[in-house]
Amino acid sequence: MVEDKVNEKDINEISMQIILHAGDARVIIKEALDCIATCDFEKAEQKLTEAKKKITAAHSVQTATIQGEARGEKIEFSLLFAHAQDTLMTIMSEWNTAKQLVHVFGEFDKRLKKLEGK
């Protein structure tokens, strides 16, 4: 028999999975930003790819939970789940900003090298 209610323990575990994956992504994004600072754009891109995998894992857990509710599973409001969603959204925004910074600074670096004749 399929349970039609997600209990508090389950939603807390789901929330922590989202927070942990998103937190791992944040650490990796910081590493990518450090790579930008040293003009290592290739490594920065690699870090962002790695971070995206963590974000995707967190997003998958979130999506599965939301889809369950859409199918009729009862999920009571959880402040921890709301926090997990907020954390994920913030880190997704950080990823988007870091991705754009790689592009912008990479273009500036190319122009500087061209001006310097390198």
DRENDREN-359332 format. One record per residue (C-alpha): residue number from 1; x, y, z. Coordinates in steps of 0.2 Angstrom, whole numbers, padded with zeros to 4 digits. Last residue first. Layout:
! DRENDREN-359332
@num: NUM&c1: X&c2: Y&c3: Z $
...
This chain:
! DRENDREN-359332
@num: 118&c1: 0252&c2: 0187&c3: -0130 $
@num: 117&c1: 0253&c2: 0203&c3: -0139 $
@num: 116&c1: 0248&c2: 0214&c3: -0124 $
@num: 115&c1: 0233&c2: 0220&c3: -0132 $
@num: 114&c1: 0228&c2: 0203&c3: -0138 $
@num: 113&c1: 0231&c2: 0196&c3: -0120 $
@num: 112&c1: 0220&c2: 0210&c3: -0113 $
@num: 111&c1: 0206&c2: 0206&c3: -0125 $
@num: 110&c1: 0207&c2: 0188&c3: -0121 $
@num: 109&c1: 0207&c2: 0192&c3: -0102 $
@num: 108&c1: 0192&c2: 0203&c3: -0104 $
@num: 107&c1: 0182&c2: 0190&c3: -0113 $
@num: 106&c1: 0186&c2: 0177&c3: -0099 $
@num: 105&c1: 0181&c2: 0190&c3: -0086 $
@num: 104&c1: 0164&c2: 0192&c3: -0094 $
@num: 103&c1: 0161&c2: 0173&c3: -0098 $
@num: 102&c1: 0167&c2: 0167&c3: -0081 $
@num: 101&c1: 0157&c2: 0181&c3: -0072 $
@num: 100&c1: 0142&c2: 0175&c3: -0082 $
@num: 99&c1: 0144&c2: 0157&c3: -0075 $
@num: 98&c1: 0147&c2: 0164&c3: -0057 $
@num: 97&c1: 0131&c2: 0174&c3: -0058 $
@num: 96&c1: 0121&c2: 0159&c3: -0064 $
@num: 95&c1: 0128&c2: 0148&c3: -0050 $
@num: 94&c1: 0125&c2: 0161&c3: -0037 $
@num: 93&c1: 0107&c2: 0161&c3: -0043 $
@num: 92&c1: 0106&c2: 0142&c3: -0042 $
@num: 91&c1: 0113&c2: 0144&c3: -0024 $
@num: 90&c1: 0099&c2: 0156&c3: -0019 $
@num: 89&c1: 0085&c2: 0145&c3: -0026 $
@num: 88&c1: 0093&c2: 0130&c3: -0017 $
@num: 87&c1: 0094&c2: 0139&c3: -0001 $
@num: 86&c1: 0076&c2: 0145&c3: -0003 $
@num: 85&c1: 0070&c2: 0127&c3: -0006 $
@num: 84&c1: 0079&c2: 0121&c3: 0009 $
@num: 83&c1: 0072&c2: 0134&c3: 0020 $
@num: 82&c1: 0054&c2: 0130&c3: 0014 $
@num: 81&c1: 0058&c2: 0112&c3: 0018 $
@num: 80&c1: 0064&c2: 0117&c3: 0035 $
@num: 79&c1: 0049&c2: 0127&c3: 0038 $
@num: 78&c1: 0038&c2: 0112&c3: 0034 $
@num: 77&c1: 0020&c2: 0114&c3: 0029 $
@num: 76&c1: 0011&c2: 0097&c3: 0029 $
@num: 75&c1: 0013&c2: 0086&c3: 0014 $
@num: 74&c1: -0002&c2: 0076&c3: 0009 $
@num: 73&c1: 0002&c2: 0066&c3: -0007 $
@num: 72&c1: -0011&c2: 0070&c3: -0020 $
@num: 71&c1: -0002&c2: 0068&c3: -0036 $
@num: 70&c1: 0003&c2: 0087&c3: -0035 $
@num: 69&c1: 0011&c2: 0083&c3: -0018 $
@num: 68&c1: 0021&c2: 0069&c3: -0025 $
@num: 67&c1: 0026&c2: 0081&c3: -0039 $
@num: 66&c1: 0032&c2: 0093&c3: -0027 $
@num: 65&c1: 0043&c2: 0080&c3: -0018 $
@num: 64&c1: 0050&c2: 0073&c3: -0034 $
@num: 63&c1: 0054&c2: 0091&c3: -0039 $
@num: 62&c1: 0064&c2: 0095&c3: -0023 $
@num: 61&c1: 0074&c2: 0079&c3: -0024 $
@num: 60&c1: 0078&c2: 0082&c3: -0042 $
@num: 59&c1: 0083&c2: 0100&c3: -0038 $
@num: 58&c1: 0095&c2: 0094&c3: -0025 $
@num: 57&c1: 0103&c2: 0082&c3: -0038 $
@num: 56&c1: 0103&c2: 0095&c3: -0051 $
@num: 55&c1: 0112&c2: 0108&c3: -0040 $
@num: 54&c1: 0125&c2: 0095&c3: -0036 $
@num: 53&c1: 0128&c2: 0091&c3: -0054 $
@num: 52&c1: 0128&c2: 0110&c3: -0058 $
@num: 51&c1: 0142&c2: 0112&c3: -0045 $
@num: 50&c1: 0153&c2: 0100&c3: -0055 $
@num: 49&c1: 0150&c2: 0109&c3: -0071 $
@num: 48&c1: 0154&c2: 0125&c3: -0062 $
@num: 47&c1: 0170&c2: 0118&c3: -0056 $
@num: 46&c1: 0175&c2: 0113&c3: -0073 $
@num: 45&c1: 0171&c2: 0130&c3: -0080 $
@num: 44&c1: 0182&c2: 0138&c3: -0066 $
@num: 43&c1: 0196&c2: 0126&c3: -0071 $
@num: 42&c1: 0195&c2: 0132&c3: -0089 $
@num: 41&c1: 0194&c2: 0150&c3: -0083 $
@num: 40&c1: 0210&c2: 0150&c3: -0073 $
@num: 39&c1: 0212&c2: 0169&c3: -0073 $
@num: 38&c1: 0218&c2: 0169&c3: -0055 $
@num: 37&c1: 0202&c2: 0177&c3: -0048 $
@num: 36&c1: 0191&c2: 0167&c3: -0060 $
@num: 35&c1: 0198&c2: 0151&c3: -0051 $
@num: 34&c1: 0193&c2: 0158&c3: -0034 $
@num: 33&c1: 0176&c2: 0161&c3: -0041 $
@num: 32&c1: 0176&c2: 0142&c3: -0047 $
@num: 31&c1: 0181&c2: 0137&c3: -0029 $
@num: 30&c1: 0166&c2: 0148&c3: -0022 $
@num: 29&c1: 0155&c2: 0138&c3: -0034 $
@num: 28&c1: 0161&c2: 0122&c3: -0027 $
@num: 27&c1: 0157&c2: 0127&c3: -0009 $
@num: 26&c1: 0140&c2: 0133&c3: -0015 $
@num: 25&c1: 0137&c2: 0116&c3: -0024 $
@num: 24&c1: 0141&c2: 0107&c3: -0008 $
@num: 23&c1: 0128&c2: 0118&c3: 0001 $
@num: 22&c1: 0115&c2: 0114&c3: -0012 $
@num: 21&c1: 0118&c2: 0095&c3: -0011 $
@num: 20&c1: 0117&c2: 0096&c3: 0008 $
@num: 19&c1: 0102&c2: 0108&c3: 0009 $
@num: 18&c1: 0092&c2: 0097&c3: -0003 $
@num: 17&c1: 0096&c2: 0081&c3: 0006 $
@num: 16&c1: 0092&c2: 0090&c3: 0022 $
@num: 15&c1: 0075&c2: 0094&c3: 0016 $
@num: 14&c1: 0071&c2: 0077&c3: 0010 $
@num: 13&c1: 0076&c2: 0070&c3: 0027 $
@num: 12&c1: 0065&c2: 0083&c3: 0036 $
@num: 11&c1: 0051&c2: 0079&c3: 0024 $
@num: 10&c1: 0053&c2: 0061&c3: 0029 $
@num: 9&c1: 0054&c2: 0063&c3: 0047 $
@num: 8&c1: 0038&c2: 0075&c3: 0047 $
@num: 7&c1: 0028&c2: 0062&c3: 0038 $
@num: 6&c1: 0024&c2: 0062&c3: 0019 $
@num: 5&c1: 0006&c2: 0056&c3: 0017 $
@num: 4&c1: -0002&c2: 0045&c3: 0004 $
@num: 3&c1: 0007&c2: 0030&c3: 0009 $
@num: 2&c1: 0007&c2: 0017&c3: -0005 $
@num: 1&c1: 0000&c2: 0000&c3: 0000 $
